[in-house]
Amino acid sequence: MIDIKKITPDDAQKIKYLDEGHFLDLKSKDIRPAKLTETISAFANTSAGEIYIGIEENDILTLKDRCWNGFNDMEEANAILQTVEELSPLGNHYSAIFYEADDQQGLVLHLTIYKTNKILRASNRKVYIRRGAQKLPIDSAEALKRLEYDKGITTFEDDLLSIPSDYITNSIVTLGFMIDVVPMSEPDPWLRNQLVLIDGKPTVAGVLLFAEEPQAILPKRSAIKVYRYYTANEEGERDTLAFDPITIEGHLYLLIESAKNRVKEIVEKIQKLGPDGLENVLYPEEALQEIITNAVIHRDYSIPRDVHIRIFDNRIEIESPGRLPGHITIANILDDQSARNPKIIRLINKFPNPPNKDVGEGLKTAFEAMSKLRLKKPEITETESSVLVILRRESLASPEQMVMEYLQGHEEITNAVARQLTGIKSENTMKDVFYRLKDRNEIEQVPGKAGRSSAWRKPK
């Protein structure tokens, strides 16, 4: 028997305007059951998710709005529930509950879809996966083989820990988190429903996300170590260590934010010689955020080692325990996904302003942020037991340097060619580069060429 839970009008409003994405979808109660199973297949085969059935989207002139239009009674949803149940022999791929609220029409059915150990096919026998807010069919033997490989991996995040349940049910973290959960719920049943509290025992994922001090329960595998070396050498040595390594602790949401802020604080004190003297070193905050987030939520927690962040004069190294999961390689890491810790990834996404807001796009964001500052792309390498990401404070060469290097092998350079080399889009910005070089007597304008034909050369 599926329960009916009454929620407040405020919670009903929150449900109506939830953002659809990688872990959540809103559907009309009139959706065909067979069509719904495609979304269920996608969630079950990827990183799990939630579906609210009974939310309509109305077009009002050019505006879009949503309304609560639920089932008149539980029996009206029988066709959907029966179809969902038939997808798996054991029927353990989902949980369901109905919500009702004052001043709202009918019952909204909330399905929580779990990531299954086996491949879950839709009613049409096709296999789907979730990418962002889309469900995508698996239509090649190679892709299906990759999915099978991913599903054969057992994740350490599901291991049970022999500690009292109130480490997570009654923690400050959980109590504060539940205030923002939609709809409002009690910690114990909610944590059990999310499968981070099983048979009265917290899982590794539950402790990492909701315990006040996960490091006391999972030592040597749940903190971040930060180092600062006064060197640009390939290896950091003890005599170049600026201070004793800093250990950052806390539940994962706090851990990521604290680490980012501490690294940013240390980096902002570093200076380098620039065209006008000493200037502060800058790394894009988005790149730091995304790579630290990835290092924490995608790491292998079965390995008893912390995440290490090493700050050098010319680079930042972020090392995360565990090799790349599943079928992910250095070649496809920007275009493909494999969730080693799907519960951690999904549940941390529920926190306010989650660190993994754009699921699956984190590394792309880091690459784009470095490119905007005309810095070299992040370097990703795989060691025997870890993944290492390096953010180098090395320009793709400054525009001035790129111009001069070009003129070492060419007689002259035009504005158009220089913009292609440097990535500068503005013609006037490129002119400023030429004028700065001219002021230093590095280049001169080619006589007899003006307008669009104007060019620059080394002084004769």
LOFIKOL-159794 format. One line per 3 residues: number of its first residue (from 1); for each residue x, y, z of C-alpha. Coordinates in pm, whole numbers. Last residue first. Layout:
N
NUM> X Y Z ~ ...;
***
This chain:
460
460> 6459 4739 -3957 ~ 6224 4727 -3660 ~ 6032 4396 -3631;
457> 5716 4399 -3837 ~ 5356 4525 -3829 ~ 5080 4527 -4087;
454> 4813 4755 -4232 ~ 4611 4607 -4519 ~ 4276 4670 -4351;
451> 4361 5039 -4327 ~ 4720 5124 -4412 ~ 5028 4970 -4568;
448> 5292 5196 -4722 ~ 5543 5155 -4443 ~ 5510 4842 -4221;
445> 5433 4957 -3867 ~ 5707 4905 -3611 ~ 5784 4639 -3357;
442> 5974 4583 -3031 ~ 6045 4951 -2969 ~ 5880 4923 -2624;
439> 5613 5174 -2729 ~ 5563 4967 -3047 ~ 5495 4656 -2841;
436> 5230 4843 -2643 ~ 5085 4981 -2967 ~ 5057 4632 -3119;
433> 4873 4500 -2813 ~ 4639 4802 -2820 ~ 4564 4725 -3186;
430> 4453 4375 -3079 ~ 4202 4529 -2839 ~ 4077 4748 -3124;
427> 4018 4449 -3353 ~ 3820 4276 -3081 ~ 3804 3897 -3083;
424> 4132 3809 -2915 ~ 4201 3439 -2963 ~ 4574 3509 -2970;
421> 4675 3354 -3302 ~ 4354 3430 -3492 ~ 4356 3785 -3362;
418> 4718 3824 -3476 ~ 4630 3706 -3829 ~ 4347 3959 -3854;
415> 4556 4245 -3717 ~ 4833 4176 -3966 ~ 5179 4028 -3907;
412> 5508 4081 -4085 ~ 5829 3915 -4209 ~ 5751 3578 -4061;
409> 5950 3321 -3860 ~ 6056 3524 -3559 ~ 5755 3748 -3619;
406> 5522 3477 -3491 ~ 5716 3453 -3165 ~ 5686 3830 -3126;
403> 5309 3825 -3174 ~ 5267 3532 -2938 ~ 5472 3709 -2675;
400> 5260 4022 -2700 ~ 4936 3823 -2683 ~ 5063 3650 -2368;
397> 5157 3288 -2412 ~ 4896 3014 -2379 ~ 4966 3148 -2042;
394> 5122 2937 -1775 ~ 4975 2937 -1428 ~ 4925 2563 -1465;
391> 4619 2386 -1329 ~ 4717 2021 -1285 ~ 4468 1737 -1238;
388> 4593 1405 -1099 ~ 4380 1090 -1090 ~ 4487 820 -847;
385> 4598 461 -795 ~ 4857 370 -1056 ~ 4860 721 -1196;
382> 4614 886 -1433 ~ 4681 1226 -1585 ~ 4466 1532 -1646;
379> 4624 1861 -1752 ~ 4401 2166 -1722 ~ 4409 2380 -2036;
376> 4677 2647 -2058 ~ 4577 2993 -1952 ~ 4417 3251 -2179;
373> 4209 3382 -1889 ~ 3897 3275 -2078 ~ 4065 2943 -2160;
370> 4108 2858 -1792 ~ 3736 2915 -1731 ~ 3642 2708 -2037;
367> 3848 2411 -1919 ~ 3700 2431 -1569 ~ 3345 2453 -1708;
364> 3413 2148 -1926 ~ 3537 1968 -1615 ~ 3213 2037 -1431;
361> 2964 1968 -1711 ~ 2838 1625 -1602 ~ 2603 1772 -1345;
358> 2584 2148 -1365 ~ 2519 2227 -998 ~ 2793 2000 -866;
355> 2887 2231 -578 ~ 2519 2258 -478 ~ 2368 2605 -426;
352> 2144 2475 -146 ~ 2204 2101 -96 ~ 2011 1862 -320;
349> 2308 1806 -556 ~ 2491 1657 -259 ~ 2228 1383 -273;
346> 2274 1286 -637 ~ 2655 1282 -650 ~ 2687 1107 -314;
343> 2428 849 -415 ~ 2592 793 -756 ~ 2943 731 -620;
340> 3143 583 -909 ~ 2928 769 -1159 ~ 3053 720 -1513;
337> 3031 1009 -1756 ~ 3128 1098 -2112 ~ 3235 1398 -2318;
334> 3505 1569 -2115 ~ 3657 1241 -1989 ~ 3669 1088 -2336;
331> 4043 1089 -2410 ~ 4164 1070 -2048 ~ 3954 756 -2015;
328> 3614 674 -1865 ~ 3489 319 -1924 ~ 3432 240 -1560;
325> 3584 484 -1313 ~ 3907 684 -1360 ~ 4165 559 -1111;
322> 4126 604 -737 ~ 4242 866 -490 ~ 4213 1231 -607;
319> 4517 1452 -665 ~ 4481 1826 -720 ~ 4797 2003 -839;
316> 4811 2382 -854 ~ 5067 2558 -1074 ~ 5343 2817 -1114;
313> 5461 2900 -763 ~ 5335 2566 -635 ~ 5011 2478 -455;
310> 4959 2109 -379 ~ 4606 1979 -314 ~ 4585 1621 -185;
307> 4263 1419 -144 ~ 4297 1181 149 ~ 4406 820 137;
304> 4253 495 263 ~ 4129 371 -78 ~ 3770 241 -54;
301> 3652 598 -94 ~ 3737 602 -465 ~ 3710 965 -572;
298> 3422 1100 -780 ~ 3262 1331 -520 ~ 3579 1478 -371;
295> 3814 1520 -670 ~ 3523 1633 -887 ~ 3433 1909 -641;
292> 3798 2021 -620 ~ 3807 2033 -1001 ~ 3481 2227 -1033;
289> 3548 2487 -766 ~ 3910 2553 -867 ~ 3807 2597 -1232;
286> 3518 2827 -1141 ~ 3750 3038 -923 ~ 3967 3116 -1225;
283> 4333 3122 -1118 ~ 4498 3458 -1069 ~ 4854 3541 -961;
280> 4891 3891 -824 ~ 5122 4132 -1006 ~ 5486 4229 -969;
277> 5617 4468 -1234 ~ 5437 4633 -1524 ~ 5489 4364 -1788;
274> 5449 4090 -1527 ~ 5662 3933 -1254 ~ 5466 3695 -1035;
271> 5287 3723 -704 ~ 5138 3463 -471 ~ 4918 3588 -186;
268> 4599 3529 -387 ~ 4691 3162 -416 ~ 4673 3103 -40;
265> 4325 3258 -2 ~ 4195 3077 -312 ~ 4321 2746 -174;
262> 4147 2813 158 ~ 3821 2914 -9 ~ 3813 2609 -235;
259> 3895 2374 52 ~ 3624 2520 276 ~ 3359 2495 3;
256> 3444 2135 -82 ~ 3463 2018 280 ~ 3139 2192 377;
253> 2937 1994 122 ~ 3139 1679 193 ~ 3097 1675 572;
250> 3391 1826 759 ~ 3770 1832 745 ~ 4053 2037 597;
247> 4406 1939 697 ~ 4671 2204 630 ~ 5023 2079 555;
244> 5288 2244 776 ~ 5404 2571 632 ~ 5585 2713 327;
241> 5728 2377 216 ~ 6042 2440 10 ~ 6269 2254 254;
238> 6028 1960 258 ~ 6043 1911 -116 ~ 5782 1972 -386;
235> 5857 1794 -710 ~ 5837 1933 -1064 ~ 6012 2251 -961;
232> 5822 2579 -951 ~ 5911 2641 -589 ~ 5788 2790 -264;
229> 5561 2492 -192 ~ 5215 2528 -35 ~ 5034 2210 75;
226> 4663 2137 133 ~ 4537 1801 264 ~ 4168 1718 211;
223> 3973 1483 437 ~ 3764 1166 387 ~ 3996 868 344;
220> 4258 880 619 ~ 3998 837 893 ~ 3641 725 810;
217> 3450 757 1139 ~ 3644 1048 1293 ~ 3688 1198 943;
214> 3311 1198 892 ~ 3277 1466 1162 ~ 2926 1616 1161;
211> 2778 1317 981 ~ 2545 1396 688 ~ 2724 1362 356;
208> 3025 1144 433 ~ 2828 940 689 ~ 2538 873 454;
205> 2769 782 167 ~ 2956 531 386 ~ 2622 376 481;
202> 2447 433 812 ~ 2311 132 1001 ~ 1952 91 1127;
199> 1875 -184 878 ~ 1981 52 599 ~ 2039 427 633;
196> 2186 580 316 ~ 1915 414 107 ~ 1744 744 14;
193> 1419 615 164 ~ 1606 527 483 ~ 1744 880 503;
190> 1394 1022 457 ~ 1242 786 712 ~ 1497 885 980;
187> 1528 1256 903 ~ 1157 1351 923 ~ 1013 1517 612;
184> 951 1852 449 ~ 875 1823 77 ~ 1113 1925 -61;
181> 1421 1932 162 ~ 1537 2278 273 ~ 1470 2240 646;
178> 1596 1883 623 ~ 1952 2005 559 ~ 1978 2188 891;
175> 1869 1878 1082 ~ 2099 1658 874 ~ 2410 1872 927;
172> 2339 1926 1296 ~ 2338 1548 1334 ~ 2039 1354 1463;
169> 1981 1102 1186 ~ 2348 1095 1079 ~ 2545 988 1385;
166> 2201 896 1522 ~ 2225 564 1337 ~ 2478 427 1585;
163> 2798 290 1425 ~ 2873 -38 1251 ~ 2915 108 903;
160> 2733 -31 601 ~ 2900 -27 258 ~ 2701 156 -11;
157> 2966 425 -76 ~ 3217 148 -149 ~ 3062 105 -493;
154> 3021 -232 -661 ~ 3108 -219 -1031 ~ 2911 -447 -1263;
151> 2681 -164 -1361 ~ 2961 26 -1529 ~ 3062 -274 -1740;
148> 2704 -333 -1852 ~ 2681 32 -1955 ~ 3001 2 -2158;
145> 2869 -307 -2331 ~ 2548 -124 -2417 ~ 2748 163 -2568;
142> 2949 -80 -2779 ~ 2642 -270 -2898 ~ 2487 53 -3019;
139> 2153 225 -2965 ~ 2146 323 -2600 ~ 1854 565 -2597;
136> 1896 911 -2443 ~ 1681 1063 -2171 ~ 1740 1435 -2140;
133> 1748 1679 -1847 ~ 2124 1642 -1804 ~ 2220 1311 -1960;
130> 2012 1016 -1841 ~ 2040 669 -1993 ~ 1792 458 -2186;
127> 1765 91 -2284 ~ 1500 -24 -2529 ~ 1260 -308 -2455;
124> 959 -93 -2557 ~ 841 -112 -2196 ~ 1170 46 -2086;
121> 1474 -166 -2006 ~ 1657 -176 -1674 ~ 2019 -289 -1690;
118> 2119 -471 -1375 ~ 2248 -336 -1048 ~ 1976 -70 -1054;
115> 2014 301 -980 ~ 1706 382 -777 ~ 1400 568 -901;
112> 1212 775 -646 ~ 855 816 -769 ~ 636 1097 -634;
109> 269 1075 -732 ~ 79 1403 -701 ~ -269 1364 -554;
106> -562 1588 -648 ~ -610 1960 -708 ~ -427 2192 -469;
103> -593 2429 -220 ~ -469 2220 73 ~ -193 1978 -14;
100> -165 1616 -123 ~ 139 1402 -185 ~ 144 1038 -295;
97> 440 807 -227 ~ 644 569 -437 ~ 968 369 -418;
94> 1167 238 -711 ~ 1393 -32 -854 ~ 1292 -296 -602;
91> 1005 -436 -812 ~ 1154 -782 -782 ~ 1078 -889 -1139;
88> 1170 -545 -1278 ~ 978 -335 -1531 ~ 646 -485 -1420;
85> 619 -254 -1117 ~ 640 58 -1334 ~ 358 -69 -1555;
82> 142 -150 -1253 ~ 211 188 -1097 ~ 116 377 -1414;
79> -204 181 -1468 ~ -298 214 -1100 ~ -269 595 -1093;
76> -647 653 -1103 ~ -682 407 -815 ~ -494 645 -585;
73> -761 916 -615 ~ -841 1220 -829 ~ -485 1214 -963;
70> -292 1540 -955 ~ -312 1872 -1135 ~ -71 2108 -959;
67> -1 2392 -1202 ~ 296 2513 -1396 ~ 359 2831 -1588;
64> 515 2920 -1922 ~ 487 3268 -2064 ~ 439 3368 -2429;
61> 57 3367 -2410 ~ -6 3147 -2109 ~ 142 2807 -2187;
58> 61 2557 -1914 ~ 294 2295 -1768 ~ 115 2033 -1567;
55> 246 1863 -1252 ~ 74 1535 -1168 ~ 366 1292 -1176;
52> 677 1397 -982 ~ 979 1192 -1092 ~ 1300 1145 -893;
49> 1647 1024 -984 ~ 1899 738 -1002 ~ 2258 777 -1129;
46> 2248 622 -1477 ~ 2062 304 -1568 ~ 1780 352 -1319;
43> 1730 717 -1420 ~ 1716 640 -1795 ~ 1491 335 -1750;
40> 1248 543 -1543 ~ 1246 811 -1814 ~ 1168 549 -2079;
37> 911 391 -1845 ~ 704 710 -1862 ~ 633 648 -2231;
34> 486 306 -2150 ~ 267 458 -1878 ~ 129 720 -2121;
31> 152 1064 -1963 ~ -186 1201 -1851 ~ -71 1265 -1493;
28> 165 1524 -1639 ~ 535 1480 -1569 ~ 812 1656 -1376;
25> 1170 1524 -1393 ~ 1463 1518 -1152 ~ 1819 1388 -1123;
22> 1990 1521 -1437 ~ 1765 1822 -1462 ~ 1420 1965 -1408;
19> 1421 2266 -1178 ~ 1153 2246 -909 ~ 873 2496 -957;
16> 569 2284 -879 ~ 748 2104 -595 ~ 828 2432 -421;
13> 466 2543 -449 ~ 351 2218 -288 ~ 601 2274 -8;
10> 451 2617 57 ~ 97 2475 51 ~ 205 2239 331;
7> 229 1865 281 ~ -16 1579 338 ~ 130 1235 283;
4> -51 950 114 ~ 116 612 159 ~ 139 336 -100;
1> 0 0 0;
***
